[in-house]
Amino acid sequence: MSFRDCLQVSIQVLRSNKMRSALTILGIVIGVSSVVFMISFGRGHEANLMGIFKSLGAETIYITSASQMIDQMSGITRKLTMEDALALENSSRLPSVALVSPMTEKMSTVTYANEKVGTDVMGAMPNIRSIIDYPIERGSYITDEHIMSGSSVAVLGATAKSNLFKDEDPLGKNIRINGRNFEVVGVLEAKGGFLPGADDFIMIPLTTMQAKLMGETTTEGRPVQTIAVRALSPAHIDSAKDEAVSVLRQRHHIREGEDNDFYVMDMRDIINQMKQALEIFQLFLASVGAISLVVGGIGIMNIMLVSVTERTREIGIRKAIGARRVDIVKQFLVESAILSVSGGIIGILVAFLFVLMVTGVKLGGYTVQAPFSLDIVLVALAVSTFIGIASGLYPAVHAAGMDPVESLRYQ
């Protein structure tokens, strides 16, 4: 019996039981569409998050002071200072460093008219825009003149602008940060994403932050919380890190064998950890969809067993006129494969429609992305075909093993 003959007979059999075939296919449709959509959504989510992390400076290391809790437990009182940042700008001692930008953050109460919100206020230098990719949407950025004069100016993140001003134009307006007046000179473009506070912050000159909001001085100099250090290139990140650590250990009088009183965060490590977490997330999503596929496969096996029972007499007749075991097996495997492949194709189309519906939808500041690629389609078809064949194998072997005499007697 040729494959073409098997295909024709299988189609006739499935068409004669349209409702049963449709319900059987439905299980595969749900499974395939779930897997394809979830993998697409997972990839889009990964691309969004990786873009946000890379915008924080893929070639950048962040040096931070020890946390307050660790300070109390270990007795460490040394903090990072502006003088530390200036020392890291020494190109003769740190030839691998391209740029240094100190910053300080503080949760503050910000008011405008009748609006009052709590948001993160960041004191920064103008060159921070060369490290963190936050383009200006309107107005201007912090300038060197603002730093030199300690100006009371502010640049708003997209969420902070929306919370304070709604649809009102904020440029030139005055806001109060912890009771002090600041003029809004710029608004940043929205970054979005699931990162908390990605756009909910206000940027002011670092010198203004230190003088008016922090009110803290140390014997070592003007304190800062974080120093961002950008390497000349990705190939220089390790050497830039070693050079920065060496200079800071010397400035902080840390002896050989003693622990650092600061922490160094490498964006590469953070990005790699995020990739691993997202891979687990995608695996979880695919597993949820795979459960639906397994249920669909069980449905195919159940229907094929029913079909074998219903066609017992037909099987006996075929064997009596010379059909081989392999012909019987082939017949039922083709039927189950048609069910699963049909369900796979319809499931892919359903997933594609869902992808079209959700792509570009904005949830707060997050824009949903769900890339639909050829490899997902091919894998989904291959998996659905495999499940169909695997589900039909037992019923097919069972049918082929029937005794022709007993089958002919079956009523």
C-alpha positions as CSV (number, residue, x, y, z in Angstrom):
1,M,0.0,0.0,0.0
2,S,1.6,3.2,-1.1
3,F,1.8,6.4,1.0
4,R,-0.5,8.2,-1.4
5,D,-3.2,5.5,-0.9
6,C,-2.8,5.7,2.8
7,L,-3.2,9.5,2.7
8,Q,-6.4,9.3,0.6
9,V,-7.9,6.6,2.8
10,S,-6.9,8.6,6.0
11,I,-8.5,11.8,4.7
12,Q,-11.7,9.9,3.8
13,V,-11.9,8.3,7.3
14,L,-11.3,11.7,9.1
15,R,-13.8,13.5,6.9
16,S,-16.4,10.9,7.8
17,N,-16.0,11.8,11.5
18,K,-15.7,15.6,11.2
19,M,-16.7,16.5,14.7
20,R,-14.5,13.9,16.4
21,S,-11.6,14.9,14.2
22,A,-12.1,18.6,14.9
23,L,-12.2,18.0,18.7
24,T,-9.1,15.9,18.5
25,I,-7.3,18.5,16.5
26,L,-8.3,21.2,19.0
27,G,-6.1,19.8,21.7
28,I,-3.0,20.1,19.5
29,V,-4.1,23.6,18.3
30,I,-4.2,24.8,22.0
31,G,-0.9,23.2,22.8
32,V,1.0,24.4,19.7
33,S,-0.4,28.0,19.9
34,S,0.4,28.1,23.6
35,V,4.0,27.0,23.0
36,V,4.6,29.3,20.0
37,F,3.1,32.3,21.6
38,M,4.8,31.9,25.0
39,I,8.2,31.4,23.4
40,S,7.7,34.4,21.2
41,F,6.6,36.5,24.1
42,G,9.5,35.3,26.2
43,R,12.0,36.2,23.4
44,G,10.4,39.7,23.2
45,H,10.6,40.2,26.9
46,E,14.2,39.1,26.9
47,A,15.0,41.5,24.1
48,N,13.3,44.4,26.0
49,L,15.1,43.7,29.3
50,M,18.5,43.1,27.7
51,G,18.1,46.4,25.8
52,I,17.4,48.2,29.1
53,F,20.5,46.7,30.8
54,K,22.7,47.4,27.8
55,S,21.5,51.0,27.9
56,L,22.9,51.2,31.4
57,G,26.4,50.8,29.8
58,A,27.6,47.4,28.7
59,E,31.2,48.6,28.9
60,T,30.7,50.1,32.3
61,I,31.6,49.0,35.8
62,Y,29.8,50.5,38.9
63,I,31.7,51.1,42.1
64,T,29.5,51.6,45.2
65,S,30.1,52.2,48.9
66,A,29.5,49.4,51.4
67,S,25.9,49.2,52.5
68,Q,24.9,50.8,55.8
69,M,24.1,47.4,57.3
70,I,27.5,46.0,56.4
71,D,29.1,49.2,57.6
72,Q,27.6,48.7,61.1
73,M,28.5,45.0,61.2
74,S,32.0,45.3,60.0
75,G,32.9,48.7,61.4
76,I,33.6,50.1,57.9
77,T,33.0,53.9,57.8
78,R,34.9,54.9,54.6
79,K,32.7,56.2,51.8
80,L,33.4,56.9,48.2
81,T,34.0,60.6,47.5
82,M,34.3,63.1,44.6
83,E,38.1,63.0,45.2
84,D,38.0,59.2,44.5
85,A,36.2,59.9,41.3
86,L,38.8,62.5,40.3
87,A,41.6,60.1,41.1
88,L,40.0,57.5,38.7
89,E,40.2,60.1,35.9
90,N,44.0,60.0,36.0
91,S,44.7,58.5,32.5
92,S,48.4,57.8,33.3
93,R,47.4,55.4,36.1
94,L,44.2,54.2,34.5
95,P,44.9,54.0,30.8
96,S,42.0,51.6,30.2
97,V,39.4,54.0,31.5
98,A,37.5,56.3,29.1
99,L,35.1,58.1,31.4
100,V,34.3,58.5,35.1
101,S,31.0,59.8,36.4
102,P,30.1,59.9,40.1
103,M,26.5,60.0,41.3
104,T,24.3,60.0,44.4
105,E,20.6,58.9,44.8
106,K,18.1,59.7,47.5
107,M,14.3,59.0,47.8
108,S,12.7,62.4,48.2
109,T,9.3,64.0,48.4
110,V,8.6,66.0,45.3
111,T,5.6,68.4,45.0
112,Y,4.1,70.5,42.2
113,A,0.9,72.4,42.7
114,N,-1.4,69.9,44.4
115,E,0.6,66.8,43.3
116,K,2.9,65.2,45.9
117,V,4.9,62.1,45.1
118,G,7.8,60.1,46.4
119,T,10.5,59.5,43.8
120,D,14.2,58.8,43.4
121,V,16.3,62.0,43.0
122,M,19.7,61.4,41.4
123,G,22.6,63.8,41.6
124,A,24.7,63.3,38.5
125,M,27.3,64.9,36.2
126,P,26.6,65.9,32.6
127,N,28.8,63.0,31.3
128,I,26.4,60.4,32.7
129,R,24.5,60.6,29.4
130,S,27.5,59.0,27.8
131,I,27.1,56.0,30.1
132,I,23.4,55.6,30.5
133,D,21.3,55.9,27.4
134,Y,18.6,58.4,28.4
135,P,18.0,60.8,25.4
136,I,16.4,64.1,26.0
137,E,12.8,64.3,24.7
138,R,12.3,68.0,25.4
139,G,14.4,70.8,26.9
140,S,18.1,70.4,27.8
141,Y,20.3,68.2,29.9
142,I,22.4,69.1,33.0
143,T,25.4,71.2,31.9
144,D,28.9,71.9,33.2
145,E,27.7,75.4,34.1
146,H,25.0,73.9,36.3
147,I,27.6,71.8,38.1
148,M,30.0,74.7,38.6
149,S,27.3,77.1,39.9
150,G,25.3,74.5,41.9
151,S,22.1,75.5,40.0
152,S,18.7,74.3,41.3
153,V,17.6,72.7,38.0
154,A,16.0,69.3,37.3
155,V,15.6,66.9,34.5
156,L,12.5,64.6,34.8
157,G,12.2,61.0,33.9
158,A,9.1,60.2,31.8
159,T,7.1,58.6,34.8
160,A,8.1,61.4,37.2
161,K,6.9,64.0,34.6
162,S,3.6,62.1,34.2
163,N,3.0,61.8,38.0
164,L,3.7,65.4,38.7
165,F,2.4,67.3,35.6
166,K,0.0,64.8,33.9
167,D,-0.4,66.4,30.4
168,E,0.9,69.8,31.4
169,D,4.2,71.1,29.9
170,P,6.7,71.0,32.7
171,L,9.5,73.1,31.1
172,G,10.3,76.2,33.0
173,K,8.0,75.2,35.9
174,N,9.2,75.0,39.5
175,I,9.0,71.9,41.6
176,R,9.9,71.4,45.2
177,I,12.3,68.6,46.3
178,N,12.3,68.1,50.0
179,G,11.0,71.7,50.3
180,R,13.6,73.3,48.0
181,N,12.7,74.9,44.6
182,F,14.0,73.5,41.4
183,E,13.4,74.6,37.8
184,V,12.5,71.9,35.3
185,V,14.8,72.3,32.3
186,G,14.3,69.0,30.5
187,V,12.3,65.8,30.1
188,L,13.9,62.4,29.3
189,E,12.5,59.9,26.8
190,A,10.7,56.9,28.3
191,K,12.7,53.7,28.5
192,G,9.9,51.5,29.8
193,G,10.3,47.8,30.8
194,F,9.6,45.8,33.9
195,L,12.5,47.3,35.8
196,P,11.0,49.2,38.7
197,G,11.7,52.9,38.6
198,A,13.1,52.8,35.0
199,D,11.5,56.2,34.3
200,D,10.5,57.2,37.8
201,F,13.4,59.5,38.8
202,I,14.5,63.1,38.7
203,M,18.1,64.1,37.8
204,I,19.7,67.2,39.3
205,P,23.4,68.5,39.3
206,L,25.5,66.4,41.7
207,T,27.0,69.5,43.3
208,T,23.5,70.8,44.1
209,M,22.5,67.4,45.5
210,Q,25.5,67.4,47.8
211,A,25.0,71.0,49.0
212,K,21.2,71.2,49.3
213,L,19.8,67.7,49.8
214,M,22.5,65.4,51.3
215,G,24.0,67.7,54.0
216,E,26.7,65.2,54.6
217,T,30.5,65.7,54.8
218,T,33.4,63.4,55.6
219,T,37.0,63.9,56.5
220,E,37.9,62.2,53.2
221,G,35.9,64.6,51.0
222,R,32.5,65.1,49.4
223,P,30.7,61.7,49.5
224,V,29.1,60.0,46.6
225,Q,27.2,56.7,46.5
226,T,28.3,55.3,43.1
227,I,31.1,55.9,40.6
228,A,30.4,54.7,37.1
229,V,33.6,53.9,35.2
230,R,33.4,53.2,31.4
231,A,36.2,51.3,29.8
232,L,37.8,52.2,26.4
233,S,36.2,49.2,24.8
234,P,34.7,45.8,25.8
235,A,38.3,44.3,25.6
236,H,39.5,46.8,28.3
237,I,36.8,46.1,30.9
238,D,38.9,43.7,33.0
239,S,41.9,45.9,32.9
240,A,39.8,49.0,33.8
241,K,38.4,47.2,36.7
242,D,41.8,46.1,38.0
243,E,43.2,49.6,37.6
244,A,40.2,51.2,39.4
245,V,40.4,48.7,42.3
246,S,44.2,49.3,42.6
247,V,43.8,53.1,42.8
248,L,40.9,52.9,45.3
249,R,42.6,50.4,47.6
250,Q,45.7,52.7,47.7
251,R,43.6,55.8,48.4
252,H,41.6,54.0,51.1
253,H,44.8,52.6,52.7
254,I,43.7,49.0,52.4
255,R,46.5,46.6,53.1
256,E,47.3,43.5,51.1
257,G,45.0,40.6,52.2
258,E,42.3,43.0,53.6
259,D,38.8,43.2,52.0
260,N,37.8,46.2,49.9
261,D,35.5,48.8,51.6
262,F,33.7,49.2,48.3
263,Y,32.0,46.9,45.7
264,V,32.6,46.6,42.0
265,M,29.7,45.6,39.8
266,D,30.4,44.5,36.3
267,M,27.5,44.9,33.9
268,R,28.6,41.8,32.0
269,D,28.0,39.7,35.0
270,I,24.6,41.3,35.6
271,I,23.7,40.8,31.9
272,N,24.8,37.1,32.0
273,Q,22.8,36.5,35.2
274,M,19.8,38.1,33.5
275,K,20.2,35.9,30.5
276,Q,20.3,32.8,32.6
277,A,17.2,33.9,34.5
278,L,15.4,34.7,31.2
279,E,16.3,31.3,29.8
280,I,14.7,29.6,32.8
281,F,11.7,31.9,32.3
282,Q,11.4,30.8,28.7
283,L,11.8,27.2,29.6
284,F,9.0,27.5,32.2
285,L,6.7,29.2,29.6
286,A,7.5,26.4,27.0
287,S,6.8,23.7,29.7
288,V,3.4,25.2,30.4
289,G,2.5,24.9,26.7
290,A,4.1,21.5,26.4
291,I,1.6,20.2,29.0
292,S,-1.2,21.2,26.6
293,L,0.6,19.3,23.8
294,V,0.9,16.2,25.9
295,V,-2.8,16.4,26.7
296,G,-3.5,16.8,23.0
297,G,-1.3,13.7,22.2
298,I,-3.3,11.7,24.8
299,G,-6.5,12.8,23.0
300,I,-5.1,11.6,19.7
301,M,-4.2,8.2,21.2
302,N,-7.6,7.8,22.7
303,I,-9.4,8.6,19.5
304,M,-7.1,6.3,17.5
305,L,-7.9,3.4,19.9
306,V,-11.6,4.1,19.5
307,S,-11.1,4.2,15.7
308,V,-9.2,0.8,15.8
309,T,-12.1,-0.7,17.8
310,E,-14.7,0.6,15.4
311,R,-12.8,-0.6,12.4
312,T,-11.9,-4.1,13.7
313,R,-13.9,-5.8,10.9
314,E,-12.3,-3.6,8.3
315,I,-8.8,-4.5,9.6
316,G,-9.8,-8.2,9.4
317,I,-10.9,-7.8,5.8
318,R,-7.7,-6.0,4.8
319,K,-5.6,-8.7,6.4
320,A,-7.6,-11.5,4.7
321,I,-7.0,-10.0,1.2
322,G,-3.2,-9.7,1.8
323,A,-2.5,-6.5,3.7
324,R,0.7,-6.7,5.7
325,R,1.3,-5.7,9.3
326,V,3.4,-2.7,8.0
327,D,0.5,-1.6,5.8
328,I,-1.9,-1.5,8.8
329,V,0.7,0.3,11.0
330,K,1.3,2.8,8.2
331,Q,-2.4,3.5,7.7
332,F,-3.1,4.4,11.3
333,L,0.2,6.4,11.7
334,V,-0.7,8.5,8.7
335,E,-4.1,9.2,10.2
336,S,-2.7,10.3,13.6
337,A,0.0,12.4,11.8
338,I,-2.6,14.2,9.7
339,L,-4.5,15.1,12.9
340,S,-1.4,16.4,14.7
341,V,0.1,18.2,11.7
342,S,-3.3,19.9,10.9
343,G,-3.5,20.9,14.5
344,G,0.1,22.2,14.4
345,I,-0.6,24.4,11.3
346,I,-3.8,25.8,12.8
347,G,-2.0,26.4,16.1
348,I,0.8,28.3,14.5
349,L,-1.8,30.5,12.6
350,V,-3.6,31.1,15.9
351,A,-0.3,32.0,17.7
352,F,0.6,34.4,14.8
353,L,-2.7,36.2,15.2
354,F,-2.1,36.6,18.9
355,V,1.4,37.9,18.3
356,L,0.0,40.5,15.9
357,M,-2.6,41.5,18.5
358,V,-0.2,42.0,21.4
359,T,2.9,43.3,19.6
360,G,3.3,47.0,20.2
361,V,0.7,47.2,23.0
362,K,1.9,49.5,25.8
363,L,1.4,48.4,29.4
364,G,2.4,51.4,31.4
365,G,5.9,52.2,30.1
366,Y,6.4,48.7,28.8
367,T,5.9,47.9,25.1
368,V,5.1,44.3,24.4
369,Q,7.3,42.5,21.9
370,A,6.7,39.0,20.6
371,P,8.9,38.2,17.6
372,F,7.6,35.5,15.3
373,S,10.5,33.6,13.7
374,L,10.9,30.7,11.3
375,D,12.8,28.5,13.8
376,I,9.8,28.6,16.2
377,V,7.5,27.6,13.4
378,L,9.7,24.7,12.3
379,V,10.2,23.4,15.9
380,A,6.4,23.6,16.6
381,L,5.6,21.6,13.4
382,A,8.3,19.0,14.2
383,V,7.1,18.6,17.8
384,S,3.4,18.3,16.8
385,T,4.3,15.8,14.1
386,F,6.3,13.7,16.6
387,I,3.5,13.8,19.1
388,G,1.1,12.6,16.5
389,I,3.2,9.7,15.4
390,A,4.1,8.8,19.0
391,S,0.4,9.0,20.0
392,G,-0.6,6.8,17.1
393,L,2.1,4.2,17.4
394,Y,0.5,2.1,20.1
395,P,-3.0,2.0,18.4
396,A,-1.3,1.2,15.0
397,V,0.7,-1.6,16.4
398,H,-2.3,-2.9,18.3
399,A,-4.4,-2.8,15.1
400,A,-1.6,-4.6,13.1
401,G,-1.4,-7.4,15.7
402,M,-5.1,-8.3,15.5
403,D,-6.0,-11.8,14.5
404,P,-7.8,-11.6,11.0
405,V,-10.2,-14.4,11.9
406,E,-11.3,-12.9,15.2
407,S,-11.5,-9.5,13.5
408,L,-13.8,-10.8,10.8
409,R,-16.1,-12.2,13.5
410,Y,-16.3,-8.9,15.3
411,Q,-19.7,-7.3,15.3
